[in-house]
Amino acid sequence: MTHAPTKRPAKCPVCGKPAAAKFRPFCSARCANVDLGRWLGEEYRVPGDDTGLPAGAGDDADEE
């Protein structure tokens, strides 16, 4: 006989408290705003390959 795995409540990625359905995956609006601030403050980074281009190379703003 196999048993279905028990679901654990998701934890808030900011503080670790159980997530609230209204603010999922966070526990509160405060933790959601803390996370947003971290993104806007560039504390989080999406990994990627370095293109090897110098800063500003590839920008089309200078071209007419």
N, C-alpha and C positions, 0 to 999 in steps of 0.2 A: 504494500500500500504506500503510495507516495502522497506526501503532504504538499500543499501549495505553500510557497514561501510567504512568510508574514511580511506585510508592508510596514516599513518604518516610516514615521512621519519625516518629511523632508526638513532639513535644517537650513536656517537662514545662512547664506554665505558670508554675511558680515559679522553676525554676533553668535551664531550657532543655536539660537533658540528655535523651537518648532515654527515652521513657516505657516503663515495665515493665508487662507484661501483668497482673501481680498487683495493681498499684496504679493502673492506667489511670484518668485521663490523666496521672497523676504518675509520677515515676521511683522513688519510695520512700515509705514510711510517713511519714517525716519531712516531706517536701514536702506530703503530703496533710494532715498536722496543721498545718503552717504556713498552708496555704490555709484550713482550717477556723477557725483562730485569727483570720485576717483577716476572715472573715465574722462571727464572733462579736464581734469588736472593732469592727464596723460600718465597716471600711475600704472594703468594697465596697458599692455602692448600686445598686439596680435603678431605672433612670430611669422617671419617671412624671410625670403632670401634677400641679401644685400645686392642691389643692382650694380654696385660699383661705380655709379655715376656720381660726379661731384654735386654738391648741393645746388639746386637751381637748374641743373641740366635737365633738359626735357620740358621745361616750362615754356609754354607757347606765348606767354604774356609779352615777351620782348620782340617777338617776330611781327612784321607788318605784312 
